[in-house]
Amino acid sequence: MVNAIRIVFAVLTIAYLSVLLRDFKRAKDTGLLEKEEEGFGKAGIIGFIANFADTLGIGAFAPIVAMSKFTKMKIHNKEIPAMLNIGCCASVMTEAFIFTTTIKVDPTTLIVMLAAAGLGSYIGAGIISKMDERKVQLVMGIALFITAILMFLGLPWIDLMPGGGNEIGLTGTKLIIGAVGNFILGALMTAGIGLYAPCMALVYFLGMSAKVAYPIMMGSCAVLMPVASIRFIKEGNYPRKATLGIVICGAIGVVLAATLVKNLPMDIMKAIVVVVILYTSYSMLAPLAKARKAKLAEGNATGVVNE
């Protein structure tokens, strides 16, 4: 069954790359490629760093946006979503291939979790789009913060709370909970809430090994991203040279980081997961706190405070 999953990954990767290469050829033939303002080099360095971090579970989208702004890349804001999805798709597919090959996970659990995430992103999109995104973000941020604290207390150096486990698969009720959880996480991706850190937390509390989160979360995204990338490529509104730099150098960053992940002792791996979840919680809650502070300041200035 795992081999069947890898075949699916291969088909999706071939489809994504063939559409991307055809678009580059068309752009070159029509002179669009030469007009790209940003070159390969700067974006390549950014893609390498961000996707190295992504392989550790930190995520690549936010770092790429931050570094692009910091280095003053000449990328239009409307092109950023396409650049992120197309540029990081190759890296995500590389992660999925590596971690489903090198980290042992129960095939049934892997297939169910991946299918649930895919269904969540497709079926749940309409539901999530009608929800208050800020409230979802607040709940997720608080939940992840609590999870990180509980995981921290369970680290062997602290040993104040039992948690996690060494299982490589789920059965019965736990498998159902895992599937429902990943379905929800797949749906939340349509609202811009990343899957990696919440999936790590889900796997941990279901008693599986921290390393098992990697093939599950990366495989889930590998099912989702090629389809989104192909859509963006066909629309054609993305910086091609910058995107190509992220595609190539990002994949190289993944290969190097994957070696680090595979060789880390489990205790160190759990500590990294704690840091990743805390970082994600902060990235969700900080903008909400900033927006609330600005709203209160505006209310005080006008003499009206809206709760």
C-alpha positions as CSV (number, residue, x, y, z in Angstrom):
1,M,0.0,0.0,0.0
2,V,2.9,2.4,0.7
3,N,4.2,1.7,-2.7
4,A,0.8,2.6,-4.1
5,I,1.0,5.9,-2.3
6,R,4.5,6.6,-3.8
7,I,3.1,5.8,-7.2
8,V,0.4,8.4,-6.6
9,F,3.0,10.9,-5.5
10,A,5.0,10.1,-8.6
11,V,2.0,10.7,-10.9
12,L,1.2,14.0,-9.2
13,T,4.8,15.1,-9.4
14,I,5.1,14.3,-13.1
15,A,1.8,16.1,-13.8
16,Y,3.0,19.2,-11.8
17,L,6.5,19.3,-13.5
18,S,5.1,18.8,-17.0
19,V,2.7,21.7,-16.7
20,L,5.4,23.8,-15.1
21,L,8.0,23.1,-17.9
22,R,5.4,23.7,-20.6
23,D,4.6,27.0,-19.1
24,F,8.3,28.0,-19.0
25,K,8.8,27.0,-22.6
26,R,5.7,29.0,-23.6
27,A,7.0,32.0,-21.6
28,K,10.4,31.8,-23.2
29,D,9.0,31.5,-26.7
30,T,6.8,34.5,-26.2
31,G,9.4,36.6,-24.4
32,L,7.7,36.7,-21.0
33,L,10.5,34.9,-19.2
34,E,13.1,37.6,-20.1
35,K,10.9,40.3,-18.6
36,E,11.0,38.8,-15.1
37,E,12.4,41.4,-12.8
38,E,13.7,39.1,-10.1
39,G,16.4,36.5,-10.9
40,F,17.1,33.0,-9.8
41,G,19.8,33.6,-7.2
42,K,18.2,35.5,-4.4
43,A,15.0,33.5,-4.6
44,G,17.1,30.3,-4.6
45,I,18.8,31.2,-1.4
46,I,15.5,32.0,0.2
47,G,14.0,28.8,-1.0
48,F,16.9,26.7,0.3
49,I,16.6,28.2,3.8
50,A,12.8,28.1,4.0
51,N,12.5,24.6,2.8
52,F,15.3,23.4,5.0
53,A,13.2,24.7,7.9
54,D,10.1,23.3,6.3
55,T,11.6,19.8,6.5
56,L,12.0,20.2,10.3
57,G,8.3,21.0,10.5
58,I,8.5,24.8,10.8
59,G,6.8,25.5,7.4
60,A,8.1,27.4,4.4
61,F,5.4,29.9,3.4
62,A,5.8,32.4,6.2
63,P,9.7,32.4,6.1
64,I,9.7,32.9,2.3
65,V,7.3,35.9,2.6
66,A,9.3,37.4,5.5
67,M,12.7,36.9,3.7
68,S,11.2,38.2,0.4
69,K,10.1,41.4,2.1
70,F,13.4,41.8,4.1
71,T,15.5,41.4,0.9
72,K,13.2,43.7,-1.0
73,M,12.5,41.2,-3.8
74,K,10.5,42.9,-6.6
75,I,7.5,40.6,-6.3
76,H,3.9,41.9,-6.5
77,N,1.7,40.9,-3.6
78,K,-0.8,39.3,-5.9
79,E,1.9,36.9,-7.2
80,I,3.0,35.7,-3.8
81,P,0.4,32.9,-3.3
82,A,1.2,31.4,-6.7
83,M,5.0,31.7,-6.1
84,L,4.6,30.0,-2.7
85,N,2.5,27.1,-3.9
86,I,4.3,26.4,-7.2
87,G,7.8,27.0,-5.7
88,C,7.4,24.8,-2.7
89,C,5.4,22.0,-4.3
90,A,8.6,20.2,-5.5
91,S,10.0,20.4,-2.0
92,V,6.9,19.0,-0.5
93,M,6.8,16.1,-2.9
94,T,10.5,15.5,-2.2
95,E,9.7,15.4,1.5
96,A,6.9,13.0,1.0
97,F,9.0,10.6,-1.0
98,I,11.9,10.7,1.5
99,F,9.9,10.3,4.7
100,T,7.5,7.6,3.4
101,T,10.6,5.6,2.4
102,T,12.8,6.1,5.5
103,I,10.4,6.4,8.4
104,K,8.4,3.4,9.2
105,V,4.7,4.0,9.5
106,D,1.7,1.7,9.3
107,P,0.4,1.7,5.7
108,T,-3.3,1.7,6.7
109,T,-2.8,4.6,9.0
110,L,-0.9,6.5,6.4
111,I,-3.5,6.0,3.7
112,V,-6.4,6.8,5.9
113,M,-4.8,10.0,7.2
114,L,-3.7,11.2,3.7
115,A,-7.2,10.5,2.2
116,A,-8.8,12.3,5.1
117,A,-6.7,15.4,4.6
118,G,-7.4,15.4,0.9
119,L,-11.2,15.0,1.4
120,G,-11.0,17.7,4.1
121,S,-9.4,20.2,1.7
122,Y,-12.0,19.4,-1.0
123,I,-15.2,18.9,0.9
124,G,-14.4,21.2,3.9
125,A,-13.5,24.2,1.8
126,G,-17.0,25.4,1.5
127,I,-17.6,24.9,5.3
128,I,-14.4,26.6,6.4
129,S,-14.9,29.5,4.0
130,K,-18.1,30.4,5.9
131,M,-16.5,30.3,9.3
132,D,-15.0,33.3,11.1
133,E,-11.3,32.8,10.2
134,R,-10.1,34.9,13.1
135,K,-12.0,32.7,15.7
136,V,-10.6,29.6,14.1
137,Q,-7.1,31.0,14.3
138,L,-7.6,32.0,17.9
139,V,-8.8,28.5,18.9
140,M,-6.0,26.8,17.0
141,G,-3.4,29.1,18.4
142,I,-4.5,28.5,22.0
143,A,-4.8,24.7,21.5
144,L,-1.3,24.5,20.0
145,F,0.1,26.6,22.9
146,I,-1.5,24.2,25.4
147,T,-0.2,21.2,23.4
148,A,3.3,22.6,23.4
149,I,3.3,23.1,27.1
150,L,2.0,19.6,27.8
151,M,4.6,18.1,25.4
152,F,7.4,20.2,27.1
153,L,6.4,18.8,30.5
154,G,6.6,15.3,29.1
155,L,10.1,15.7,27.7
156,P,12.6,13.2,29.4
157,W,14.6,16.1,30.9
158,I,11.4,17.5,32.6
159,D,9.4,14.3,33.1
160,L,6.4,16.0,34.8
161,M,3.7,14.5,32.5
162,P,3.5,11.3,30.5
163,G,2.6,11.6,26.9
164,G,3.3,10.6,23.3
165,G,4.4,7.1,22.5
166,N,6.3,4.8,20.1
167,E,3.4,3.5,18.0
168,I,3.8,3.6,14.2
169,G,0.1,3.2,13.5
170,L,-3.5,3.5,14.8
171,T,-6.4,1.1,15.0
172,G,-10.0,1.3,16.1
173,T,-11.2,4.5,17.8
174,K,-7.8,6.1,17.6
175,L,-7.7,5.7,13.8
176,I,-11.2,7.2,13.5
177,I,-10.1,10.2,15.7
178,G,-6.9,10.5,13.6
179,A,-8.9,10.5,10.3
180,V,-11.5,13.1,11.6
181,G,-8.6,15.2,12.9
182,N,-6.7,15.2,9.7
183,F,-9.9,15.9,7.7
184,I,-10.4,19.0,9.8
185,L,-6.8,20.0,9.3
186,G,-7.1,19.5,5.6
187,A,-10.1,21.8,5.6
188,L,-8.4,24.4,7.7
189,M,-5.6,24.6,5.1
190,T,-8.2,26.3,2.8
191,A,-8.4,29.1,5.5
192,G,-4.6,29.5,5.4
193,I,-3.9,27.5,8.6
194,G,-0.9,25.2,8.1
195,L,-1.2,21.5,8.7
196,Y,2.3,20.6,9.9
197,A,2.2,21.7,13.6
198,P,-1.4,20.7,14.3
199,C,-0.7,17.3,12.7
200,M,2.4,16.9,14.9
201,A,0.2,17.6,18.0
202,L,-2.5,15.2,16.8
203,V,0.0,12.3,16.2
204,Y,1.6,13.0,19.6
205,F,-1.7,12.8,21.5
206,L,-2.8,9.7,19.8
207,G,0.3,7.9,21.2
208,M,2.4,7.6,18.0
209,S,6.1,8.3,17.6
210,A,7.0,11.9,17.0
211,K,8.8,10.9,13.8
212,V,5.6,9.3,12.4
213,A,4.2,12.8,12.0
214,Y,6.6,13.6,9.2
215,P,5.4,11.1,6.6
216,I,1.8,11.8,7.6
217,M,1.9,15.6,7.5
218,M,4.2,15.8,4.4
219,G,2.2,13.1,2.6
220,S,-1.0,15.0,3.3
221,C,0.4,18.2,1.8
222,A,1.8,16.2,-1.1
223,V,-1.7,15.2,-2.0
224,L,-3.0,18.8,-1.9
225,M,-0.3,21.0,-3.3
226,P,0.2,19.7,-6.9
227,V,-3.4,20.3,-7.8
228,A,-3.3,23.9,-6.4
229,S,0.1,24.5,-8.1
230,I,-1.2,23.3,-11.5
231,R,-4.1,25.8,-11.2
232,F,-1.7,28.6,-10.4
233,I,0.6,27.7,-13.2
234,K,-2.3,27.7,-15.7
235,E,-3.3,31.2,-14.5
236,G,0.2,32.3,-15.3
237,N,0.4,35.1,-12.8
238,Y,3.6,34.3,-11.0
239,P,7.3,35.4,-11.1
240,R,8.8,32.5,-13.1
241,K,12.5,33.0,-12.5
242,A,12.1,33.5,-8.7
243,T,9.8,30.5,-8.5
244,L,12.3,28.3,-10.4
245,G,14.9,29.3,-7.9
246,I,12.7,28.2,-5.0
247,V,11.8,24.9,-6.8
248,I,15.4,23.8,-7.4
249,C,17.2,25.1,-4.3
250,G,14.2,24.3,-2.0
251,A,14.4,20.6,-3.0
252,I,18.2,20.6,-2.3
253,G,17.4,22.1,1.2
254,V,14.9,19.3,1.8
255,V,17.4,16.6,1.0
256,L,20.0,18.0,3.4
257,A,17.5,18.6,6.2
258,A,16.0,15.2,5.8
259,T,19.3,13.6,6.7
260,L,19.3,15.6,9.9
261,V,15.8,14.6,10.8
262,K,16.4,10.9,10.1
263,N,19.5,10.8,12.3
264,L,18.2,12.8,15.3
265,P,17.6,10.9,18.6
266,M,13.9,10.8,19.5
267,D,14.3,13.0,22.6
268,I,15.8,15.8,20.4
269,M,13.1,15.2,17.8
270,K,10.4,15.7,20.5
271,A,12.1,19.0,21.6
272,I,12.1,20.2,18.0
273,V,8.4,19.4,17.7
274,V,7.7,21.5,20.9
275,V,9.6,24.5,19.4
276,V,7.7,24.1,16.1
277,I,4.3,24.0,17.8
278,L,5.2,27.0,20.0
279,Y,6.4,29.0,17.0
280,T,3.2,28.2,15.1
281,S,1.0,29.1,18.1
282,Y,2.8,32.5,18.4
283,S,2.5,33.1,14.6
284,M,-1.3,32.6,14.9
285,L,-1.9,34.6,18.1
286,A,0.4,37.5,17.7
287,P,-1.4,39.1,14.7
288,L,-4.7,38.7,16.5
289,A,-3.3,40.4,19.6
290,K,-1.8,43.2,17.4
291,A,-5.1,43.7,15.6
292,R,-7.1,43.8,18.9
293,K,-4.6,46.4,20.3
294,A,-5.0,48.6,17.3
295,K,-8.8,48.3,17.5
296,L,-8.8,49.3,21.1
297,A,-6.5,52.2,20.4
298,E,-8.8,53.4,17.6
299,G,-11.8,53.0,20.0
300,N,-10.1,55.1,22.7
301,A,-9.2,57.7,20.2
302,T,-12.9,58.1,19.1
303,G,-14.3,57.5,22.6
304,V,-15.9,54.2,21.6
305,V,-14.5,50.8,22.6
306,N,-15.8,47.8,20.7
307,E,-15.5,44.4,22.3
